[in-house]
Amino acid sequence: MTIFTDYFVICSGESTTQVKAIAEHIESEFAKQAVKPLSTEGVRYAHWILLDYGDVIVHVFEEETRAYYELEKLWLDAPKIPPEENDRADVRNVPPETDERLSP
């Protein structure tokens, strides 16, 4: 569907504090598998935090901001993967020797 990523994860929190907590938890879980984001945006104000992991881009919105931008409308034709199908997915789907984000 896009040339710049394989997956979008879109989620939201009820407050900027919760948005920051969600983003920190995602970063922590990826870090356990030695995966670091290529880029992180929006942490300072936390209305919309973007975590770019290359093949996966995570958008963490404050609920009002998510409703305003309606990002999901841009990807109406994209297949949706229910979370329960990926609960145990390995975020490190690229061998370490081919991806500089993974530590040795």
N, C-alpha and C positions, 0 to 999 in steps of 0.2 A: 504494500500500500504506500510505502514511502522509501526513499533512497537513503535516508539518514539514520533509520533505526528499525529494528524488527518488532519491538514491543513498546507500548505505552502503558504505564500503570497510572491510573488516576484515582486519587482518594482524597478525603477531606476530614478536617477536624472542626470542632465547634468554636475554637478560639485560636489565637496565634500561639499561645502556650502549647496547646495540643498539637497544632501543626508542627511546631518545632520538635516536640517529643516524638511524633510519628517519623519525621525525617531522621532524627537522631537514631531511632530504633532501626530504621531501614539501613542506614549507614553502618551501624553496629553489626547487624546480621551479615551484610556483605563483607565487612572487615574480617569476620570470623573465617571467611573463606579466602582471605587475602585479596579481596577485590576492592579497589578504591575508585571513587567517581572521577571521570575525566574533568567534570566541571560541576559546580554547585552554585545556584543562583537563588536570591530571595531570602536568605536566612536572616538578614538583619531585621526586616519588617514582618516576615513570616505570614504574609497574606497568601503567597503562592511560592512554594519552594520547589525548585527543579533540581533533580539529581540526575546527571547524565552519566550513564554507565556504558555508553556506546550502543550496544545492541538493545539496551533497555533504558528508557527514559521514564523517570518517576516524577509525577506532578502531585504535590501535596498542597491542597487548597484549604483555605478557610472557607466554610460553607457559603458565605455571602459572595466571596470572590469566585468560587466555582460556579455558582448560579449566574453571576454576571457574565462571565466569559463563555460559558457553555461549550467548553472544549470538546466534549463528546460529540457535538453536532458536526464537527469537522471530520469525524471518523465513523459516520453512520454505517458505511459499507464494510468496515473492518470487522473481521470475526472477533467475537468476544470469548474470552477464556474465563470460566467461573473460577474464583479463588480456590475452591476445594480441589480442583484438578491439579493445582500447582503447589499445594501446601508444602510438599517435600521436594520441590524442584531444586536442582543444583544450579545456583546462580553462576557458577563457574563453568560455562559450557565451551570455553575455548581453552585449548591446551596452553600451559604456562609459557612454553617456548614461543608462542605466536602472539602473545598479548602482554604488552609492557605494563598493564595495570596490575598484573598478578605478580606478587613477590615470589622469589625462588623458594 
